[in-house]
Amino acid sequence: MKSGAKIIRGWEFDLARYTSAYSAFVNRLQEVDILLKAARNLERKNAVENASEINALCRGATVLLSSHIEGYMKELGELTLSMIYERGICRSKVSNVVSYHASRDLIEEIKNTSDIDKISEKVVSIFERDSSIWEQFGPYPTPISEERFNKSFSSPSFQKISSYIRRFGYLEFKKDLKSRLKGDYLISSNLIDHIVDVRNKIAHGDSTMSKTPTDLLESLPIVKLFCRTTDDLFSKWCSKHICKIK
C-alpha cells in the first residue's frame, strides 16, 4: 500500500490526493456495500423465497447511493466556500456566480414580483445582508452561507452536477471530464443519471422499480471513478483559479 493511502473494506485511495469530501463519501459508501452484500447473500440462499427482502435492500441501497452522491457534491462545495473564507481569498478571484447563488433567495423574490414596493424592500435586503458578498476586493469578512448556496441543488443528475460546478466558475468541467475518462465518460455519466432516475421513481412510489444486488455492486466502482475524477479535476481547477481546497 502506498504511503498516505487508506483501505476501507478493501477500497484503497490516496488521502493526500483527494479532498476530505471525497474521503467522507468513500466512507459513507460502506452503508451501501453492507446492504448490497446482505441482499446478495439472501439471493444465493434462495432468491425466490427472499425476493421481497432482496428488493427492499436493493431499493434502500439505491436511495442511499443517490443521497451520498448528492451529499458528496454539497460537501465539496461547502469545503470550497469554507477554504475561500478561511484562506482570506480576495473576492475578485471568486466568480460572481457564487455571489448570485448566495443571494439567490432574495433575487428570486425580486424576479417573481412586479410590485415596486416589494422589489424595493428586497433590494434593500440584499444591500443589508449581502453587500459584502458582492464587493469585488479584499477577503470575505464573514463566511458565505453554505445553506443558501446549496439550497437549489438536489437530485444529482449529471447535468445538475455540472451546473453546480459551474457555480464556482469552472466552465470546462464537462470537456475536462470527457478528456480524462475517455471511454468511461458516457458510461459513468449515464450511470449517475440512471441511479438518480431509479431513486426518484422509488421516492414517488413505484413499487416495481429496483436493481439486482450484482448490478448495484458492479456500479459502485463506476460511481467512485466518476466522483474521484470530479474531485481531482475540480480541486486542481480551484488550486489554479481560486485556492487550494485539500
C-alpha positions, 0 to 999 in steps of 0.5 A, spaced: 500 500 500 502 506 498 504 511 503 498 516 505 493 511 502 487 508 506 483 501 505 476 501 507 473 494 506 478 493 501 477 500 497 484 503 497 485 511 495 490 516 496 488 521 502 493 526 500 490 526 493 483 527 494 479 532 498 476 530 505 469 530 501 471 525 497 474 521 503 467 522 507 463 519 501 468 513 500 466 512 507 459 513 507 459 508 501 460 502 506 452 503 508 451 501 501 456 495 500 453 492 507 446 492 504 448 490 497 452 484 500 446 482 505 441 482 499 446 478 495 447 473 500 439 472 501 439 471 493 444 465 493 440 462 499 434 462 495 432 468 491 425 466 490 423 465 497 427 472 499 425 476 493 421 481 497 427 482 502 432 482 496 428 488 493 427 492 499 435 492 500 436 493 493 431 499 493 434 502 500 441 501 497 439 505 491 436 511 495 442 511 499 447 511 493 443 517 490 443 521 497 451 520 498 452 522 491 448 528 492 451 529 499 458 528 496 457 534 491 454 539 497 460 537 501 465 539 496 462 545 495 461 547 502 469 545 503 470 550 497 466 556 500 469 554 507 477 554 504 475 561 500 473 564 507 478 561 511 484 562 506 482 570 506 481 569 498 480 576 495 473 576 492 475 578 485 478 571 484 471 568 486 466 568 480 460 572 481 456 566 480 457 564 487 455 571 489 448 570 485 447 563 488 448 566 495 443 571 494 439 567 490 433 567 495 432 574 495 433 575 487 428 570 486 423 574 490 425 580 486 424 576 479 417 573 481 414 580 483 412 586 479 410 590 485 415 596 486 414 596 493 416 589 494 422 589 489 424 595 493 424 592 500 428 586 497 433 590 494 434 593 500 435 586 503 440 584 499 444 591 500 443 589 508 445 582 508 449 581 502 453 587 500 459 584 502 458 578 498 458 582 492 464 587 493 469 585 488 476 586 493 479 584 499 477 577 503 470 575 505 469 578 512 464 573 514 463 566 511 458 565 505 452 561 507 453 554 505 445 553 506 443 558 501 448 556 496 446 549 496 439 550 497 437 549 489 441 543 488 438 536 489 437 530 485 444 529 482 443 528 475 449 529 471 447 535 468 445 538 475 452 536 477 455 540 472 451 546 473 453 546 480 460 546 478 459 551 474 457 555 480 464 556 482 466 558 475 469 552 472 466 552 465 470 546 462 468 541 467 464 537 462 470 537 456 475 536 462 471 530 464 470 527 457 478 528 456 480 524 462 475 518 462 475 517 455 471 511 454 468 511 461 465 518 460 458 516 457 458 510 461 459 513 468 455 519 466 449 515 464 450 511 470 449 517 475 443 519 471 440 512 471 441 511 479 438 518 480 432 516 475 431 509 479 431 513 486 426 518 484 421 513 481 422 509 488 421 516 492 414 517 488 412 510 489 413 505 484 413 499 487 416 495 481 422 499 480 429 496 483 436 493 481 439 486 482 444 486 488 450 484 482 448 490 478 448 495 484 455 492 486 458 492 479 456 500 479 459 502 485 466 502 482 463 506 476 460 511 481 467 512 485 471 513 478 466 518 476 466 522 483 474 521 484 475 524 477 470 530 479 474 531 485 481 531 482 479 535 476 475 540 480 480 541 486 486 542 481 481 547 477 480 551 484 488 550 486 489 554 479 483 559 479 481 560 486 485 556 492 487 550 494 481 546 497 485 539 500 
